[in-house]
Amino acid sequence: MTIPLLVIAIGNESRGDDALAPLLIRQLQSESGTDQIEFIEDFQLQVEHVTDLVGRTAVLFIDADMSCEAPFHFSAITAAQDNSYTSHAMTPFAVLHTFKQVYGTDAPPCYLLRLRGYGFELGDSLSPEATANLEQAAAMAQDWLAQMAANLGGLSG
């Protein structure tokens, strides 16, 4: 049986604020309190991630982003073809587009949580500003996941 909720974090802890998503997903995983959520962490999205969406009720992508407003931006997303489908790394939008091409149907409802990052150089530490953004995003994401799991009747304890 497929676990209904999926959280995919994209990021590289060796690149400063790009560690935001991996750090957040580990915190969410340790505090989730439900078996209704599967967590996947990877450096980048690839075409193989399309199969991870099959049978899900909802999917949350988490990524650091220099272009969004602080502390974070959360939105529902839809499929969109972009140039990333021909590269090693794909955007969440391209993953959804590929899902539709492969399976002939829309992907499950998907959401993107972009955390504002500032420095992404190899060897950098997490910036103080990104740390503050992480705290605020964690609270929102925990509440959202708890609500989604509760809607499934899947909270344990």
C-alpha positions in Angstrom: 0.0 0.0 0.0 1.3 3.5 -0.9 1.6 6.0 1.9 -0.9 8.8 1.0 1.2 11.9 1.7 4.7 12.5 0.2 7.2 15.1 1.1 10.2 15.6 -1.2 13.1 17.8 -0.1 15.6 19.0 -2.7 18.9 20.4 -1.6 22.6 20.0 -0.8 23.8 20.5 2.7 27.3 21.4 1.4 26.0 24.5 -0.3 25.0 26.9 2.5 21.3 27.8 2.4 20.6 25.0 0.0 20.6 22.9 3.2 17.2 24.4 4.1 15.0 21.7 2.6 17.1 18.7 3.9 17.1 20.3 7.4 13.3 20.9 7.3 12.4 17.5 6.1 14.4 15.8 8.9 12.6 18.0 11.4 9.2 17.2 9.9 10.0 13.5 9.9 11.0 13.5 13.5 7.9 15.4 14.6 5.3 14.0 12.2 3.6 11.6 14.7 1.8 9.8 11.8 2.5 6.9 9.5 0.6 8.7 6.7 3.6 10.6 5.4 6.6 9.4 3.4 9.7 11.5 3.3 12.3 11.6 0.4 15.4 13.7 0.4 17.5 14.2 -2.7 20.0 16.6 -4.2 17.8 17.3 -7.2 14.6 16.1 -8.9 15.1 13.6 -11.7 12.7 11.9 -14.0 12.7 8.8 -11.7 10.8 10.9 -9.1 7.7 10.7 -11.3 7.1 7.2 -10.0 7.1 8.4 -6.4 3.9 10.4 -7.1 1.8 7.4 -8.1 -1.0 6.6 -5.7 -0.5 9.7 -3.5 -3.3 11.9 -2.0 -1.0 14.9 -2.0 2.7 15.8 -2.5 4.8 18.6 -1.0 8.0 19.6 -2.6 10.4 21.7 -0.5 13.3 23.7 -1.9 15.5 26.7 -1.1 15.1 29.6 -3.4 16.9 33.0 -3.7 14.0 34.6 -5.6 11.1 34.2 -3.3 10.1 36.6 -0.5 11.2 35.9 3.0 10.6 33.8 5.0 9.0 31.4 2.5 6.4 31.0 -0.3 3.8 28.2 -0.3 1.6 27.4 -3.2 -0.3 24.7 -5.1 1.5 23.9 -8.3 0.5 22.4 -11.7 2.2 20.7 -14.5 4.3 22.9 -16.8 6.8 21.9 -19.5 10.0 23.7 -19.1 13.6 23.2 -20.3 14.5 21.2 -17.2 13.0 18.0 -18.5 16.1 17.6 -20.8 18.6 18.1 -18.0 19.8 16.0 -15.0 17.7 18.2 -12.6 14.0 18.9 -13.1 11.7 21.4 -11.5 8.6 20.2 -9.6 6.5 21.6 -12.5 8.4 19.5 -15.0 8.0 16.4 -12.8 4.2 16.9 -12.9 4.3 17.4 -16.6 6.2 14.2 -17.1 3.8 12.4 -14.8 0.9 13.4 -17.1 2.9 12.2 -20.2 3.8 8.9 -18.6 0.5 8.0 -16.9 -2.0 9.9 -19.1 -3.6 11.6 -16.1 -2.9 14.5 -13.8 -0.5 14.0 -10.8 -2.1 14.1 -7.4 -2.5 17.6 -5.8 1.0 19.0 -5.4 2.4 21.9 -3.4 5.7 23.8 -3.4 7.3 25.3 -0.3 10.1 27.6 -1.3 12.3 28.8 1.6 14.2 32.0 1.1 17.9 31.4 1.0 20.7 33.8 0.6 24.0 32.1 0.0 24.6 28.8 -1.9 28.4 28.6 -2.2 30.1 25.2 -1.7 31.3 25.0 1.9 29.1 27.8 3.3 27.2 27.4 6.5 23.5 28.1 6.9 23.0 31.9 7.1 21.3 33.4 10.1 18.6 34.8 7.9 17.9 31.4 6.4 17.8 29.9 9.9 15.1 32.3 10.9 13.2 31.5 7.7 13.5 27.8 8.4 11.9 28.2 11.9 8.9 30.0 10.4 8.5 27.5 7.5 8.8 24.5 9.9 5.8 25.7 11.9 3.7 26.2 8.8 4.7 22.9 7.3 4.0 21.0 10.5 0.6 22.5 10.8 -0.2 21.8 7.1 1.0 18.2 7.3 -0.9 17.5 10.5 -4.1 18.9 8.9 -3.6 16.8 5.8 -3.0 13.7 7.9 -6.0 14.4 10.1 -8.1 14.7 7.0 -7.0 11.2 6.1 -7.9 10.0 9.6 -4.2 9.0 9.9 -3.0 10.7 13.1 -1.6 8.1 15.5 -1.5 8.4 19.3 
